Amino acid sequence: MKLAICEDNPSHYEIIHTILQKYPPGAFEITHFASGDEFLRTVAENGCPYSIVLTDIDLGSDNVNGISLAEKINYISPDTQIIFISQYLQYATAVYETEHAYFIHKQQMEKYLPLALRTACQKLEKLHTRYLYFSGNSRNYQVLCSDILYLERNLRQTTIYTRTGTYTTKERLTALTERMKPDFCLCHNSFAVNLHAVRTYSHKGIILSDNTEIPVSRSYYQQFKDAFAFMMLAGHREVQ
């Protein structure tokens, strides 16, 4: 998951970075911006690819502070979750002029940053559609994503395996999986799994809650591990 840190104080950035390093490898892809101006120049050129932005409010500039930065993020990337970090409590009211996930006092980062990240991840998960819509055999279907265990692509057909039966569609495996992220992940060229249905996994394969064994290829293993780590980080592991 892509995460940006906007912090002009090097020592404060190091504290944040140290806390983030305690999470599983691959949980965050971190980009540091030393000023709000630098962040805005980057997103003006490339858009805002960040799922979460941690920003100080006083960024050492009269032109851009954390609140004005958040207002711009709200406009160009409304799904991005913003976490404010400041040593000045007088900003605690002003942040409510923006959509944000959390406000943390810098003296309490060790305690509250993990809580803020969990809140942000939970908000991101709620943004995703809970139903999969697709067509097959001249019919249209609506299936609850949590009922789907895994998907398999064979030749030009994708089979969707649920707790109560199967469906077939000509839609590509990659397209179907993309619509169900972050709850689903490709683990093989021909397979995608519901991460909440995973009982255990290793380099040899994945075992689901119904004891189905799914292959995991070497090229997809790290991607699968990262997706599983994100789900655990979000604290939204459903019992299957």
C-alpha positions in Angstrom: 0.0 0.0 0.0 1.4 3.4 -1.0 1.8 5.8 1.9 3.2 9.4 1.8 4.7 11.2 4.7 4.8 15.1 4.5 7.1 16.2 7.3 9.7 19.0 7.2 11.5 18.0 10.4 14.0 15.2 9.8 14.0 13.9 13.4 10.2 13.7 13.4 10.2 11.9 10.1 12.7 9.3 11.5 10.4 8.7 14.4 7.4 8.0 12.1 9.5 5.9 9.8 10.8 3.8 12.7 7.2 3.1 13.9 6.2 2.1 10.3 9.2 -0.3 10.1 7.6 -2.4 12.8 4.9 -3.5 10.4 5.3 -6.6 8.1 7.6 -6.1 5.1 5.7 -4.9 2.1 2.8 -3.5 4.2 3.7 0.1 3.2 5.5 1.6 0.2 6.7 4.9 1.8 7.5 8.1 0.0 8.8 11.1 2.0 8.1 14.7 1.1 10.0 17.4 3.0 7.4 20.1 2.1 3.8 20.5 1.1 5.0 22.3 -2.1 7.0 19.2 -3.1 4.0 16.9 -2.5 1.7 19.1 -4.6 4.2 19.4 -7.5 4.4 15.6 -7.6 0.6 14.9 -7.6 0.1 17.7 -10.1 2.3 15.7 -12.5 1.4 12.1 -11.6 -1.9 12.3 -9.8 -2.3 11.0 -6.2 -1.4 7.3 -6.0 -1.3 7.2 -2.2 -3.9 5.3 -0.1 -2.8 7.1 3.1 -1.1 10.5 3.6 0.5 11.3 7.0 1.1 15.0 7.2 2.4 17.5 9.7 0.2 20.6 9.9 3.0 23.2 10.2 5.2 22.4 7.2 7.5 25.4 7.6 5.8 27.3 4.7 3.4 30.2 4.5 2.1 28.9 1.2 1.1 25.4 2.1 0.3 23.8 5.5 -1.1 20.4 6.3 -4.8 21.6 6.4 -4.6 23.3 3.0 -2.7 20.2 1.7 -5.5 18.0 2.9 -8.2 20.1 1.2 -6.4 19.6 -2.1 -6.1 15.9 -1.5 -9.8 15.7 -0.6 -10.5 17.3 -4.0 -8.2 15.3 -6.3 -8.3 12.0 -4.5 -11.3 11.7 -2.1 -10.6 8.1 -1.2 -7.1 8.9 0.2 -7.0 8.7 4.0 -5.3 11.6 5.8 -3.7 11.4 9.2 -2.7 14.7 10.8 0.4 14.7 13.0 1.2 17.9 15.0 2.8 19.1 18.1 0.3 22.0 18.4 -3.0 21.0 19.9 -4.6 24.3 18.8 -4.9 22.7 15.3 -7.1 19.9 16.6 -10.3 21.8 15.8 -9.2 23.3 12.5 -8.6 19.8 11.0 -12.3 19.2 10.9 -12.5 21.6 8.0 -11.3 18.6 6.0 -12.1 14.9 5.6 -9.5 13.0 7.5 -9.1 9.7 9.5 -7.2 10.8 12.6 -5.3 13.6 14.5 -2.2 12.7 16.5 -0.2 14.8 18.9 3.5 14.2 18.1 4.3 13.3 21.7 1.9 10.4 21.5 2.8 9.0 18.1 4.1 5.7 19.5 0.7 5.0 21.0 -1.7 6.4 18.5 -0.1 6.0 15.1 -0.9 2.3 15.0 -4.6 3.1 15.9 -4.7 5.8 13.2 -3.4 3.4 10.6 -5.9 0.8 11.5 -8.7 3.3 11.3 -7.5 4.5 7.9 -7.2 0.9 6.5 -10.7 0.1 7.8 -12.1 3.1 6.0 -10.3 2.1 2.8 -11.9 -1.4 3.0 -15.4 0.0 3.4 -15.0 2.0 0.2 -14.8 -1.2 -1.8 -18.0 -2.8 -3.3 -19.3 -5.8 -1.3 -21.0 -7.4 -4.3 -19.5 -8.8 -7.5 -21.6 -8.2 -10.6 -21.0 -10.2 -13.7 -22.7 -12.0 -16.6 -22.6 -15.6 -17.7 -24.7 -18.0 -19.7 -26.9 -15.1 -20.9 -27.8 -14.1 -17.4 -26.7 -11.3 -15.0 -25.5 -12.2 -11.5 -25.0 -10.4 -8.2 -22.9 -12.4 -5.7 -21.9 -11.4 -2.2 -18.1 -11.1 -2.2 -17.7 -12.7 1.2 -19.5 -15.9 -0.1 -16.8 -16.4 -2.8 -13.9 -18.6 -1.9 -11.8 -18.5 -5.0 -11.8 -18.0 -8.8 -10.1 -20.2 -11.5 -9.4 -19.3 -15.1 -9.3 -22.2 -17.6 -8.9 -21.4 -21.3 -11.4 -18.6 -22.0 -13.7 -19.2 -19.0 -13.5 -18.1 -15.3 -15.2 -20.3 -12.7 -16.3 -18.6 -9.5 -16.5 -20.9 -6.5 -18.8 -19.9 -3.7 -19.9 -21.6 -0.5 -23.1 -22.8 -2.1 -22.2 -23.4 -5.7 -20.3 -22.3 -8.8 -20.8 -19.7 -11.6 -19.0 -19.4 -14.9 -18.3 -16.2 -16.9 -16.2 -15.2 -19.9 -14.8 -12.2 -18.0 -11.1 -12.3 -17.3 -9.8 -13.4 -13.9 -7.7 -10.2 -13.6 -10.7 -7.9 -14.2 -12.9 -9.7 -11.7 -10.1 -9.7 -9.0 -9.4 -6.0 -9.5 -13.1 -5.2 -8.7 -12.9 -7.1 -5.4 -9.6 -5.7 -4.1 -8.3 -5.6 -1.4 -10.3 -8.7 -0.2 -9.1 -10.8 -3.2 -5.7 -11.3 -4.6 -4.2 -13.2 -7.5 -1.9 -16.0 -6.4 -1.3 -17.7 -9.8 -1.9 -16.9 -13.4 -5.1 -19.1 -13.2 -6.2 -18.5 -9.6 -7.4 -15.7 -7.2 -8.4 -16.2 -3.6 -10.6 -14.5 -1.0 -8.0 -13.5 1.6 -10.5 -13.8 4.4 -11.0 -17.5 3.5 -7.3 -18.3 3.8 -6.6 -20.8 6.6 -2.8 -21.1 6.0 -0.3 -20.7 3.3 3.3 -21.4 2.3 5.4 -21.5 -0.8 3.8 -24.8 -1.6 0.3 -23.5 -1.7 -2.8 -22.0 0.0 -5.3 -23.9 2.1 -8.8 -22.3 2.4 -11.3 -22.6 5.1 -13.1 -25.5 3.4 -9.7 -27.3 3.0 -9.5 -26.6 -0.7 -5.8 -26.4 -1.8 -4.9 -23.6 -4.2 -1.6 -23.4 -6.0 0.6 -20.3 -5.5 3.2 -19.5 -8.1 6.6 -18.1 -7.3 6.0 -14.9 -9.3 2.8 -14.1 -7.3 3.9 -15.2 -3.8 5.2 -11.9 -2.6 2.2 -10.0 -4.0 -0.1 -12.5 -2.1 1.9 -12.1 1.1 1.7 -8.3 0.9 -2.0 -8.4 0.3 -2.5 -10.7 3.2 -0.4 -8.5 5.5 -2.6 -5.5 4.5 -5.7 -7.3 5.4 -4.3 -8.3 8.8 -3.1 -4.7 9.4 -6.6 -3.4 8.7 -7.9 -5.6 11.5 -10.8 -6.7 9.3 -10.2 -10.4 9.3 -13.6 -12.1 8.9 -14.1 -15.5 10.4 -14.9 -18.0 7.7 
